[in-house]
Amino acid sequence: MDITDFTAELLAFGEPTHLEPAFARLRNDLFARLAERGFRSIALETDRVAALAVDDFVRDGTGELDDVLRDGFSHTFGTLDANRELVAWMREYNENAAEPLAFHGFDPPLEMMTVPSPRTYLEHARDYLGLDLDIAGLAGDDERWSRQEAVLDAAQSPGGTPEADRLRVLADDLLTRLYARAPELIATTSRTAWQRAKIHLTAGLDLLRYHKQSAQPGERDERISRLSSTRDALMAQNLLEIRELEARRGPTLVFSHNSHLQRRTSTWRSPYANLEWVSAGAIVASLLGDRYAFIAGSLGHSEAIGLGEPADDTYEGLLQRDTKTWALTTGPDPGSGRKRTDTRPEQGYFPLDENLLGGTDAVLHIA
């Protein structure tokens, strides 16, 4: 099986942990091959608004590489060598390309437990529309939104306040105005400027939606599962919008954790949490059908995260037998092995299991 055999419009390549660098390095190699076969964009698990700076750099050379890596990635992903290499390679490729490669983030601008105020995102759209609205007065102090307690404690969340409800109504009205004035705004600015105003406005609405869920009471695992489902639903919407933007240019490679891209409900069972949520991949796959394909990442052992050799009867062990470096295969059949149990939560590794394998198109195993 070869990566270029896949013809899906959204080709999703998952990694089982963010901490093993081999997956991102291999992603770069695979994207270079796919670019020669007509792929024109890549979408990573990073803040969609921040990623606009990365796209400006790879398309037009705007800014400096170090600044783009610092400001254009969330989750500290800009510090990863593989991401530096990807961005630099895309810029070099685009210097002589007839059709440039595009870079997208598809995550909302949040860090699970620290979620910013929607103020700056709504103000961007307000200013683009040329309106005089006191968004800061409604939003209040940014810190009351971004502190961790606002997510962990429903009673301390601003997401259920009357001011937050008024901000959501205001943001929805701004979105209606943005569409109603699209002909005029695009004519006087550009389609790109209009689209970016929409991306900022959508991000502001997404933050208000997430904060609203943070304000809902419940047991800890129930609340975190609900927040995880909310985040993945927002990821799915962003992926669908990105696909719409790129539809005429070519397919898109998507790279993220397996738990976000798999076709079925995601779970995380550990001594610290018992979570279940609907993944972005499950949402997108249900809407796009065979226009979405998912390659699950699998890992044998890793010195980087202290993961030892898998037991022979685990799914990773079955793949490990015939893999010297890495291999792309249809993967083991669900039920032919067992889930490995030698992982620790701090490794961030989600082992292969029947649920994951039952919704994959292929498995890429790194030995």
C-alpha positions in Angstrom: 0.0 0.0 0.0 1.3 3.5 -0.9 0.2 6.9 0.4 -0.5 8.0 -3.2 -3.1 5.3 -3.6 -5.6 7.4 -1.5 -7.9 9.7 -3.5 -10.0 11.2 -0.6 -10.4 14.9 -0.6 -9.5 15.0 3.1 -6.8 12.5 3.9 -6.3 12.3 7.6 -3.0 10.9 9.1 -3.1 10.5 12.8 -0.4 10.1 15.4 -1.0 8.0 18.6 1.0 10.6 20.7 2.2 14.1 20.2 5.5 13.3 21.9 7.2 11.0 19.4 8.8 13.2 16.7 9.0 10.4 14.1 5.4 10.9 13.1 5.7 14.6 12.2 9.0 13.9 10.3 7.3 11.2 8.3 4.3 13.5 7.7 6.6 16.0 6.1 8.0 13.3 3.7 4.5 12.1 2.8 3.1 15.6 2.2 6.0 16.3 -0.2 5.0 13.1 -2.2 1.4 14.1 -2.1 2.1 17.6 -3.3 3.5 16.0 -6.5 0.2 14.2 -6.9 -2.0 17.3 -6.6 -2.4 17.9 -2.9 -2.3 21.6 -2.4 -2.8 22.1 1.4 -2.1 20.7 4.8 -4.2 21.2 8.0 -2.6 20.7 11.4 -4.0 20.5 14.9 -3.3 24.1 15.8 -5.1 27.4 16.2 -6.8 28.3 12.9 -6.5 32.1 13.5 -2.8 31.9 14.5 -2.1 29.7 11.5 -3.0 32.5 9.1 0.5 34.0 9.8 2.1 30.7 8.8 0.0 30.6 5.6 1.1 34.2 4.8 4.8 33.1 5.2 4.6 30.0 3.1 2.6 31.6 0.3 4.2 35.1 0.2 7.2 35.1 2.4 5.6 37.5 4.8 7.4 37.7 8.2 10.4 35.9 9.6 10.5 32.1 10.1 11.3 32.4 13.9 8.4 34.8 14.5 6.0 32.7 12.5 6.9 29.6 14.4 6.4 31.4 17.7 3.2 33.2 16.9 1.6 30.9 14.3 1.3 27.7 16.3 -0.6 26.9 19.4 0.1 24.1 21.9 3.9 24.9 21.7 3.9 23.0 18.4 6.0 25.8 16.8 9.0 24.6 18.9 9.0 21.2 17.1 11.9 20.7 14.6 9.6 18.9 12.2 7.2 21.9 12.0 10.1 24.3 11.4 11.2 22.0 8.5 7.7 21.8 7.1 7.1 25.5 7.1 10.6 26.2 5.6 10.1 23.5 2.9 6.6 24.8 2.0 8.0 28.4 1.6 10.8 27.0 -0.7 8.4 25.0 -2.7 6.1 28.0 -3.3 8.8 30.2 -4.6 8.6 28.4 -7.9 5.2 26.8 -7.8 2.5 27.6 -10.3 -0.1 26.7 -7.7 1.1 27.4 -4.1 0.7 25.1 -1.2 -1.5 26.4 1.7 -1.1 25.9 5.4 -4.2 25.7 7.7 -4.9 25.2 11.4 -8.2 23.5 12.2 -8.3 23.9 16.0 -10.2 26.6 17.8 -7.9 29.1 19.7 -8.0 27.3 23.0 -5.9 25.0 25.2 -8.5 22.7 26.7 -8.1 24.1 30.3 -7.2 27.7 29.4 -9.6 29.4 27.0 -9.1 33.1 26.0 -11.7 35.8 25.9 -13.6 36.2 22.6 -13.0 39.9 22.6 -10.1 40.4 20.2 -11.7 38.0 17.6 -15.0 39.8 17.7 -13.3 43.2 17.5 -11.4 42.1 14.4 -14.7 41.5 12.6 -16.3 44.6 14.0 -13.4 46.7 12.7 -13.5 45.1 9.3 -17.2 45.9 9.1 -16.5 49.5 10.2 -18.9 49.4 13.1 -18.9 51.3 16.5 -19.6 48.6 19.1 -18.3 48.4 22.6 -17.3 44.8 22.7 -14.7 45.3 25.4 -17.4 46.7 27.7 -19.4 43.5 27.4 -16.5 41.1 27.6 -14.9 42.7 30.6 -11.4 41.8 31.8 -9.7 39.2 29.5 -8.2 37.4 32.5 -11.6 36.3 33.9 -12.1 34.2 30.8 -8.6 32.8 30.4 -7.9 31.7 34.0 -8.0 27.9 34.5 -10.8 28.1 37.1 -13.1 29.5 34.4 -13.0 26.0 32.7 -12.6 23.7 35.7 -15.3 25.3 37.9 -18.7 25.9 36.3 -19.5 28.4 39.0 -16.5 30.6 38.1 -17.1 30.5 34.3 -18.2 33.7 32.6 -19.8 31.6 29.8 -23.2 31.5 31.4 -23.5 35.2 32.3 -26.0 37.6 30.7 -23.0 39.5 29.2 -21.8 36.3 27.5 -25.3 35.7 26.1 -25.4 39.2 24.7 -22.0 38.7 23.1 -23.2 35.6 21.4 -26.2 37.5 20.0 -23.9 40.3 18.9 -21.5 37.9 17.2 -24.3 36.2 15.4 -25.5 39.5 14.1 -22.0 40.4 13.0 -21.9 37.2 11.0 -25.2 38.0 9.3 -23.9 41.5 8.4 -20.6 40.0 7.1 -22.6 37.9 4.6 -25.1 40.7 3.8 -22.3 43.1 2.9 -20.1 40.5 1.2 -20.3 42.0 -2.4 -19.4 45.5 -1.2 -16.7 44.3 1.3 -15.0 42.0 -1.2 -15.1 44.7 -3.9 -13.5 47.3 -1.6 -11.0 44.9 0.2 -10.5 41.4 -1.1 -12.1 37.9 -0.9 -9.1 36.9 1.3 -9.7 39.8 3.8 -13.5 38.9 3.9 -12.6 35.3 4.6 -10.2 36.2 7.3 -12.8 38.4 9.0 -15.1 35.3 8.9 -12.4 33.1 10.4 -11.8 35.5 13.3 -15.6 35.9 13.9 -16.1 32.2 13.8 -13.2 31.8 16.3 -14.9 34.3 18.6 -18.2 32.4 18.4 -16.4 29.1 19.0 -14.9 30.5 22.2 -18.3 31.7 23.4 -19.7 28.2 22.7 -16.9 26.5 24.6 -17.2 28.9 27.5 -21.0 28.2 27.6 -20.3 24.5 28.0 -17.7 25.3 30.7 -20.5 27.0 32.7 -22.6 23.8 32.7 -22.5 21.9 36.0 -21.7 18.2 36.3 -19.2 15.7 37.5 -15.6 16.2 36.5 -15.3 13.5 33.8 -18.8 14.3 32.4 -17.8 18.0 32.0 -14.4 17.2 30.4 -16.1 14.7 28.0 -18.6 17.4 27.1 -15.9 20.0 26.5 -13.9 17.5 24.4 -16.9 16.8 22.3 -17.4 20.6 21.9 -13.8 21.1 20.8 -14.0 18.3 18.3 -17.3 19.5 16.9 -15.6 22.9 16.3 -12.6 21.2 14.7 -14.9 19.3 12.4 -16.6 22.6 11.3 -13.2 24.1 10.6 -12.1 21.1 8.5 -15.3 21.3 6.5 -14.7 25.0 5.9 -11.1 24.4 4.9 -12.2 21.7 2.5 -14.7 24.2 0.9 -11.9 26.7 0.5 -9.6 24.2 -1.1 -12.1 22.3 -3.2 -11.0 23.7 -6.5 -7.3 23.5 -5.8 -6.8 19.9 -4.7 -7.0 17.5 -1.8 -5.9 18.3 1.8 -3.7 16.3 4.1 -4.8 16.5 7.8 -2.5 15.8 10.6 -3.5 15.4 14.3 -3.8 13.0 17.1 -5.7 9.7 16.3 -8.3 10.6 18.9 -9.4 13.6 16.9 -9.4 11.9 13.5 -10.8 8.4 14.0 -14.2 7.6 12.6 -15.6 6.4 15.9 -16.2 7.8 19.4 -13.0 8.5 21.2 -12.3 7.3 24.7 -9.6 7.8 27.3 -9.5 5.4 30.2 -6.8 6.1 32.9 -6.4 6.3 36.6 -6.9 10.1 36.2 -9.9 10.3 33.9 -12.7 8.2 32.2 -13.6 10.2 29.1 -15.7 9.6 26.0 -16.4 12.1 23.2 -17.5 12.3 19.6 -14.3 12.8 17.5 -14.0 15.4 14.7 -13.2 12.5 12.3 -16.5 10.8 13.2 -18.4 14.0 12.4 -16.5 14.7 9.1 -16.7 11.1 7.9 -20.5 11.0 8.5 -20.9 14.1 6.3 -18.3 13.4 3.6 -18.5 9.6 3.3 -15.7 8.3 1.2 -14.4 11.8 0.5 -12.7 11.3 4.0 -10.0 8.7 4.7 -8.3 8.0 7.9 -4.8 6.5 8.4 -4.2 5.6 12.0 -0.7 6.1 13.4 0.8 3.2 15.4 4.1 2.9 17.4 6.1 -0.1 18.3 8.7 1.3 20.8 10.0 4.8 21.4 13.0 6.0 23.4 11.6 9.6 23.2 8.7 8.7 25.4 10.1 5.7 27.2 7.8 3.2 25.5 9.1 -0.4 25.4 8.6 -3.2 22.9 5.0 -4.2 22.6 3.9 -7.7 23.6 3.6 -10.1 20.7 -0.2 -10.6 21.0 -1.0 -6.8 21.0 -2.1 -5.0 17.8 1.2 -3.1 17.8 3.1 -6.4 18.4 1.4 -8.0 15.4 2.5 -5.0 13.3 6.0 -4.9 14.8 6.8 -8.4 13.5 7.0 -7.4 9.9 8.1 -3.8 10.2 11.8 -2.8 10.1 11.3 1.0 10.1 7.8 1.9 9.1 5.0 0.4 7.0 1.6 1.5 5.7 -0.8 -1.5 5.7 -4.5 -2.3 6.0 -3.7 -3.1 9.7 -4.6 -6.0 11.9 -8.2 -7.1 11.9 -10.2 -6.1 15.0 -10.2 -9.0 17.4 -7.0 -10.5 16.0 -5.0 -9.1 18.9 -5.4 -7.1 22.2 -4.9 -3.6 23.4 -1.5 -3.0 24.8 -1.4 -2.1 28.5 2.3 -1.0 29.0 1.6 2.7 28.4 1.5 5.5 31.0 -0.7 8.6 30.8 2.3 11.0 30.6 3.3 9.4 27.3 0.1 10.7 25.7 0.0 7.3 23.8 -3.4 6.0 22.8 -2.9 2.2 21.9 -4.6 0.6 19.0 -7.9 -1.1 19.9 -10.9 -2.7 18.2 -12.8 0.6 18.2 -10.0 2.5 16.4 -9.2 -0.3 14.0 -12.8 -0.7 13.0 -12.9 2.8 11.5 -9.6 3.0 9.7 -8.7 2.9 6.0 -5.1 2.0 6.9 -2.5 1.9 9.7 0.9 3.5 9.5 3.1 1.7 12.0 6.5 3.1 13.0 8.7 0.3 14.5 
